[in-house]
Amino acid sequence: CPGKSNFVYICVDNPEYDESFEILKQILTWDSEIGWIISPLRLFKEFINAGNEFLEKSNNYLEVDIATEGRTYLFRTTSHIGAPWSITFHHRDYRDIIIDFVPAIRLRAIMMPRGFECRDRIRFIQSRYGTVTDETECLAICLHKADPRRFQLDFHELERKVLAETCFVKMVIRLMKYLRNVWMEPLNILPSHLIKTVVMEKVLSEDQDYWERNWNLEHTFTVCFSKLVESVENGCVKDVFFPSVNLMEMKIKNERTKAYLQESMTNLLKVFINKGNEMAFSGQACLLCDPYSKLDKSARRHMLEYHGWSEHTSYEVATSCTDENEMLDKLEEIKFVPPRERKYTYSDKEVICPHCTELLRSKHDLLGHIYLEHERFRPIAAMALKDTGHELP
């Protein structure tokens, strides 16, 4: 599929049609050209059902060992169905802890077929770090919202090795994420994966002795952050193992959002160059208006009232938000966005309902299902249907 060479089918060859196949069939779907394939969407549904069954057996409470305190605490849990399955741990003495889970299939890196562009990058990493063996693993990750029929390849072991071999790089990635979080909207829509990818690409593009010559945290941060800004300005962040894949196009589809992010990143780099680290890490201003004047309200409220922009879309909230109060808050936020800017188009593919885990044939069917079957979430489903150019059921 053009632009998504990092997604693959996981096939089941010559299955024996017995009782075990009937069990396996719950996560399979039939492809007329390939045969039986494992469905990320069906696997995700079974994964959620198993997780909920486990939590229900303990009345949605889990014991958690806090190693630094040498104690075990009882946390109440709530779950949320989105792109991952998210578990939130609640305890009166701690802030909520959110952990995201996605199912994945373990593969060996050497299983990649000939002709896969990732093989060239794997060989390059092997020649530089000597890390690839017959046992080196990669993961086929279930990202059902990105692709309900194929799995995304992830070379986590190789990534960890590359980052571990380079000075300060892990710290640089943490600092770049912190910088993003300090400034909040609209920088907070920049995915952590894109930040890590840009840094890894910079590491691999230089000779190893380059990093030994530049054993300096501030210098390394400046080089990597400048590369991130350049990549965002150009609208292109190439996947480390699949250079034909532009991650920025996949992760940030709204052109207005992309333009705001590009302008904000450009202005933040100017702050960094002209005023230094302290000002760059101070935040509390608008990078689109005046990065040197503190806001008299939250960055989110400012972006809504002065720029008519929200990080949320009605479709995203309608198809992922399962908390009614949270949904209503986001609904009120989205109303600040001009209707012409809320227009949204989507590809037609099979999806899962976040409320009841029913599988629907298309995103349009999902919105109609939520509108008709989940009354408390009808307001956001109605807005999403209108924003995507559809009539109410």
Long-range contacts (C-beta under 8 A, 24 or more apart in sequence): 1-150, 3-244, 3-245, 3-246, 3-249, 3-250, 4-147, 4-150, 4-245, 4-250, 5-116, 5-117, 5-242, 5-244, 5-245, 6-118, 6-152, 6-153, 6-239, 6-241, 6-242, 6-245, 7-146, 7-147, 7-150, 7-151, 7-152, 7-153, 8-140, 8-150, 8-151, 8-153, 9-34, 9-37, 9-149, 9-150, 9-151, 10-37, 10-38, 10-105, 10-140, 10-151, 11-35, 11-36, 11-37, 11-38, 12-36, 12-37, 12-38, 29-149, 31-149, 37-149, 38-105, 38-151, 39-148, 39-149, 40-142, 40-143, 40-144, 40-147, 40-148, 40-149, 40-150, 40-151, 41-144, 41-148, 41-149, 41-350, 41-351, 41-352, 41-359, 42-359, 43-103, 43-142, 44-85, 44-102, 44-103, 44-142, 44-144, 44-352, 45-352, 45-357, 45-359, 47-85, 47-101, 47-102, 47-103, 47-142, 48-79, 48-81, 48-85, 48-357, 49-357, 51-79, 51-85, 51-87, 51-101, 52-79, 55-79, 55-87, 62-89, 64-89, 80-320, 80-322, 80-323, 80-354, 81-320, 81-322, 81-352, 81-354, 81-355, 81-357, 82-145, 82-320, 82-354, 83-143, 83-144, 83-145, 83-146, 83-320, 102-141, 102-142, 102-143, 103-142, 104-139, 104-140, 104-141, 104-142, 104-151, 104-154, 105-139, 105-140, 105-151, 106-137, 106-139, 107-137, 107-138, 107-139, 107-140, 107-153, 108-134, 108-135, 108-136, 108-137, 108-138, 109-136, 109-137, 109-138, 109-155, 109-157, 109-158, 110-134, 110-136, 112-138, 112-153, 117-241, 117-242, 117-243, 117-244, 118-153, 118-155, 118-241, 118-242, 121-240, 121-241, 121-243, 122-155, 122-158, 122-241, 124-204, 125-158, 125-161, 125-162, 125-204, 128-204, 128-208, 129-161, 129-162, 129-165, 131-157, 131-158, 131-161, 132-158, 144-351, 144-352, 145-351, 146-250, 147-349, 148-349, 148-350, 148-351, 149-350, 153-241, 153-242, 155-240, 155-241, 158-241, 159-196, 159-200, 159-240, 162-200, 162-203, 162-204, 163-199, 163-200, 163-203, 165-208, 166-203, 166-211, 167-211, 167-212, 167-214, 167-215, 167-220, 168-215, 168-216, 168-217, 168-220, 168-221, 169-199, 169-203, 169-220, 169-224, 171-217, 172-199, 172-217, 172-220, 172-221, 172-224, 173-199, 175-221, 176-221, 176-224, 176-225, 176-228, 178-281, 179-225, 179-268, 179-280, 179-281, 182-281, 182-282, 182-283, 183-264, 183-268, 183-283, 183-285, 183-287, 183-299, 184-283, 184-298, 184-299, 184-300, 185-299, 185-300, 185-302, 185-303, 185-309, 185-311, 186-257, 186-260, 186-261, 186-264, 186-287, 186-288, 186-303, 186-309, 186-311, 187-261, 187-264, 187-265, 187-268, 187-287, 188-311, 189-252, 189-257, 189-261, 189-311, 190-232, 190-252, 190-261, 190-265, 191-251, 193-247, 193-251, 194-231, 194-237, 194-247, 194-248, 194-251, 195-228, 197-237, 197-238, 197-239, 197-240, 197-247, 198-224, 198-227, 198-228, 198-231, 198-237, 199-224, 199-227, 199-228, 200-240, 201-227, 201-238, 201-240, 202-227, 204-240, 218-277, 222-272, 225-269, 225-272, 226-269, 228-265, 229-265, 229-266, 229-268, 229-269, 232-261, 232-262, 232-265, 233-262, 233-265, 233-266, 235-262, 254-313, 256-309, 256-341, 257-309, 257-311, 260-288, 260-307, 260-309, 263-287, 263-288, 264-288, 267-291, 300-333, 304-333, 304-336, 304-337, 305-336, 308-336, 308-337, 308-338, 308-341, 309-337, 309-341, 310-334, 310-336, 310-337, 313-342, 313-344, 313-384, 313-387, 314-342, 314-344, 314-380, 314-383, 314-384, 314-387, 315-344, 315-346, 315-363, 315-367, 315-384, 315-387, 315-388, 317-380, 317-384, 318-367, 318-370, 318-377, 318-380, 318-381, 318-383, 318-384, 319-351, 319-354, 319-363, 319-366, 319-367, 319-370, 319-384, 320-354, 321-354, 321-377, 321-380, 322-354, 322-355, 324-376, 324-377, 327-377, 327-379, 327-380, 328-379, 330-380, 331-379, 331-380, 331-383, 334-383, 339-387, 342-383, 342-387, 343-387, 343-388, 343-389, 344-384, 344-387, 344-388, 345-388, 345-389, 346-388, 364-388, 364-390, 368-393
